[in-house]
Amino acid sequence: MPETPTLLWYRRDLRLSDHPAWHAALERGGPVIPVFLKDEGVRMLRTAPAWRLGLGVGHLAETLAEKGSRLILRAGPAEHAISQLVEETGAGAVYWMRAYDPVSVERDTAVKAALKERGVEAESFAGHLMFEPWTVETKQGEFYKVYTPFWRAVKDRDVETPLSTPSDLAPPSEWPESDSLADWALGAGMDRGAEVVRPWVQLGEGAAQSRLGAFMSSKVEGYDDGRDIPSQDGTSNLSENLSLGEITPRQCWHAGVRAEEEGKAGAGTFLQELVWREFAYHLMWHTPRLLYDNWREEWAAFPWNEDERRSEVIAWKRGRTGMAFVDAAMREMYVTGRMHNRGRMIVASYLCKHLMCHWKIGMEWFEDCLIDWDPASNSMGWQWSAGSGPDATPYFRVFNPETQLDRFDKKRAYVNRWIAEGQKSPPDEALAYFDAIPRSWAISPDDAYPDPIVEAGEGRKRALAAYENRDF
Ligand SMILES: Cc1cc2nc3c(=O)[nH]c(=O)nc-3n(C[C@H](O)[C@H](O)[C@H](O)COP(=O)(O)OP(=O)(O)OC[C@H]3O[C@@H](n4cnc5c(N)ncnc54)[C@H](O)[C@@H]3O)c2cc1C
C-alpha cells in the first residue's frame, strides 16, 4: 500500500540542502507536500523581517516549482491550518525543523500534541543550531551564562556533516489549494524602503552558498582585523541568510574548519563568531526573558528613559544625533537592512548609556528595521550593550563614538559613505537614505548636519554617574 503524504512544514528553514526534515520525509516514502503558514509567529514579525521573509518564501516557492514540487501557503493559527491540511490531504505525518523561541516552542508543542492525538506522526528535527541548547551544560548540570566557557564546551564537538540536496521531491499527484503570497502582503509596511533595500538583499540558498564561498576564498584571511572596520566589506554577511535558514550553521562551520585546516588566518575567529549565535540561542532557550525583560532582574530598578517620544530617541532613530559614527550606522541600516557589528555596538551603547534610554527601545527598533533580525542575537546584543544581560559589557565601558571613529574609521570612509549632509557630492549610498526614510521625517541632503544632541564626554559622565549610583 502506498504511504500517505507527509506535510513538510517550512518555517525559518527556507532551503533544500542540509535539511533533515526533508530527508526524513523522503525516507518515510510517499509524496511530500511542502507547506508554509502565515501563522501567529509570522503575524508577530515587524516590518523589515516580515518583508524579507516574504521575499524568502517567494524564492523558495520558485525553487520548489523548478524541481516539480510546490509550496502550499495557508493562513491562520498553526494548529488549525495544519489540521485542516491533514484533513484535506490525508497526510499521515507532519515534519518540521525545530525553533527555540518561546512562542514557537508553545505553538509547536500544541501542534504536536494535537497531531499525535489524532494518530498522525509529528516529528521535529534539529538544524537551525549546531548545538541544541539543552545538550550543553556545565559540570554542575546548569546552563552557561558566560560565552568563553560555552565556547570551550563546544569547540571540539563533532558537528554533523551537512546533508545533500534531495533530487526527487516526491510530489503528490494532486495538490491542495494554496493562498497567493502576493495577497499576504508581507512587505506592506516597508513602503518606500523596499525599493532601496531590495538591491542589497541576497536571496535564497544559492546566494547564501555563494556568499560563504566568496568569504572563504577572499575575505576570511583578513577577517581578524577586517571585521572591525565598517567601511570594509570584511565579514561574511551571512546573518541575513542564517536568520531564515537559507544556509545552516553547520554548513558555515564545516567551511570554516576546512579554511582553518588550510591555514587561513581568521577562520578560527569566524568559528567563534558562529558560536556567539549558538550562545544567544542557548541563553534564550534557558531564560526566555532575555527577549523581553532584564536578564539581570535587578536592572528593573535602573532609571532608564522609556519614553520613545523624547527628542533624543527620535534623533537616534533618524540618524540625526550629530554623532557621525552613530548616524552613519543608523543610515546604513535604513539603506541596506543590515548594520555592521561595530555600528551595532556603538549605536546601542550610545542609546543606552549616553542617552540613558531603555535597551528595549533600541531592540524593538532594530526588530523593525533589520533584514537579518534574529530574536536571540538581537536581544543578547542589546542586553550586552546595556549591561543588563549575562556576560554583559561592564557598566564603565561606554563606547565613545568619537574615539571609536579614530580607531575604526580613521579616514572617515564609513561616515562619508552614509552621511550626505555637508558633502558637495555625496555618494549614492548616502543619498539613498533620503529615499528610504518616511517622507514625514522631512529631512533633506541640503540640511545642515546637526550639532551633537549630547556631547560624548558629557554623556559618558552622566551615564557613569547613573551606573555608579545604582543601588543594586
Ligand atoms: C545591539 C546588537 C544587535 C544585534 N542584532 C542582531 C540580529 O538581529 N541578528 C543577527 O544575526 N545578529 C545580530 N547581532 C550580532 C552581529 O552584529 C551580527 O550577527 C553580525 O554583524 C552579522 O554580520 P555578518 O553575518 O557579516 O557576521 P560575521 O562577522 O561574518 O559572523 C558570522 C556569523 O556569526 C554570527 N555572529 C557574529 N557576531 C555575532 C554576535 N555578536 N552575536 C551573535 N551572533 C553573531 C552571525 O550569525 C554571523 O552571521 C547584533 C549585535 C548587537 C551588538
The ligand as a MOL file (V3000), in Angstrom:
LIG
                    3D

  0  0  0     0  0            999 V3000
M  V30 BEGIN CTAB
M  V30 COUNTS 53 58 0 0 0
M  V30 BEGIN ATOM
M  V30 1 C 22.8660 45.5010 19.5650 0
M  V30 2 C 23.1280 44.3200 18.6560 0
M  V30 3 C 22.0900 43.7610 17.9320 0
M  V30 4 C 22.3170 42.6580 17.0890 0
M  V30 5 N 21.2660 42.1280 16.3820 0
M  V30 6 C 21.4660 41.0460 15.5810 0
M  V30 7 C 20.3860 40.4670 14.8500 0
M  V30 8 O 19.2280 40.9010 14.9290 0
M  V30 9 N 20.6690 39.4240 14.0140 0
M  V30 10 C 21.9330 38.8850 13.9160 0
M  V30 11 O 22.1290 37.9300 13.1580 0
M  V30 12 N 22.9420 39.3970 14.6300 0
M  V30 13 C 22.7670 40.4580 15.4460 0
M  V30 14 N 23.8300 40.9900 16.1350 0
M  V30 15 C 25.1440 40.3270 16.0680 0
M  V30 16 C 26.0890 40.7840 14.9470 0
M  V30 17 O 26.1530 42.1840 14.9050 0
M  V30 18 C 25.6900 40.2430 13.5700 0
M  V30 19 O 25.4690 38.8630 13.6620 0
M  V30 20 C 26.7550 40.4930 12.5210 0
M  V30 21 O 27.0070 41.8620 12.3960 0
M  V30 22 C 26.2970 39.9090 11.2010 0
M  V30 23 O 27.2070 40.1880 10.1670 0
M  V30 24 P 27.9390 39.0210 9.3960 0
M  V30 25 O 26.9680 37.9840 9.0040 0
M  V30 26 O 28.7630 39.6420 8.3370 0
M  V30 27 O 28.8410 38.4320 10.5670 0
M  V30 28 P 30.2200 37.6580 10.5490 0
M  V30 29 O 31.2080 38.5060 11.2640 0
M  V30 30 O 30.5920 37.1790 9.2200 0
M  V30 31 O 29.9310 36.4190 11.5290 0
M  V30 32 C 29.3940 35.1870 11.0530 0
M  V30 33 C 28.1200 34.8540 11.7900 0
M  V30 34 O 28.3890 34.6980 13.1870 0
M  V30 35 C 27.2560 35.1400 13.9370 0
M  V30 36 N 27.6370 36.2750 14.7920 0
M  V30 37 C 28.6510 37.1510 14.6050 0
M  V30 38 N 28.6990 38.0340 15.6240 0
M  V30 39 C 27.6910 37.7110 16.4660 0
M  V30 40 C 27.2120 38.2520 17.6940 0
M  V30 41 N 27.8020 39.2850 18.3000 0
M  V30 42 N 26.1310 37.6930 18.2660 0
M  V30 43 C 25.5070 36.6230 17.7060 0
M  V30 44 N 25.9280 36.0630 16.5360 0
M  V30 45 C 26.9970 36.5960 15.9330 0
M  V30 46 C 26.2110 35.6170 12.9360 0
M  V30 47 O 25.3070 34.5710 12.6970 0
M  V30 48 C 27.0490 35.9330 11.7040 0
M  V30 49 O 26.3290 35.8710 10.5090 0
M  V30 50 C 23.6200 42.1010 16.9920 0
M  V30 51 C 24.6640 42.6850 17.7140 0
M  V30 52 C 24.4250 43.7790 18.5450 0
M  V30 53 C 25.5750 44.3860 19.3130 0
M  V30 END ATOM
M  V30 BEGIN BOND
M  V30 1 1 1 2
M  V30 2 1 2 3
M  V30 3 2 2 52
M  V30 4 2 3 4
M  V30 5 1 4 5
M  V30 6 1 4 50
M  V30 7 2 5 6
M  V30 8 1 6 7
M  V30 9 1 6 13
M  V30 10 2 7 8
M  V30 11 1 7 9
M  V30 12 1 9 10
M  V30 13 2 10 11
M  V30 14 1 10 12
M  V30 15 2 12 13
M  V30 16 1 13 14
M  V30 17 1 14 15
M  V30 18 1 14 50
M  V30 19 1 15 16
M  V30 20 1 16 17
M  V30 21 1 16 18
M  V30 22 1 18 19
M  V30 23 1 18 20
M  V30 24 1 20 21
M  V30 25 1 20 22
M  V30 26 1 22 23
M  V30 27 1 23 24
M  V30 28 2 24 25
M  V30 29 1 24 26
M  V30 30 1 24 27
M  V30 31 1 27 28
M  V30 32 2 28 29
M  V30 33 1 28 30
M  V30 34 1 28 31
M  V30 35 1 31 32
M  V30 36 1 32 33
M  V30 37 1 33 34
M  V30 38 1 33 48
M  V30 39 1 34 35
M  V30 40 1 35 36
M  V30 41 1 35 46
M  V30 42 1 36 37
M  V30 43 1 36 45
M  V30 44 2 37 38
M  V30 45 1 38 39
M  V30 46 1 39 40
M  V30 47 2 39 45
M  V30 48 1 40 41
M  V30 49 2 40 42
M  V30 50 1 42 43
M  V30 51 2 43 44
M  V30 52 1 44 45
M  V30 53 1 46 47
M  V30 54 1 46 48
M  V30 55 1 48 49
M  V30 56 2 50 51
M  V30 57 1 51 52
M  V30 58 1 52 53
M  V30 END BOND
M  V30 END CTAB
M  END
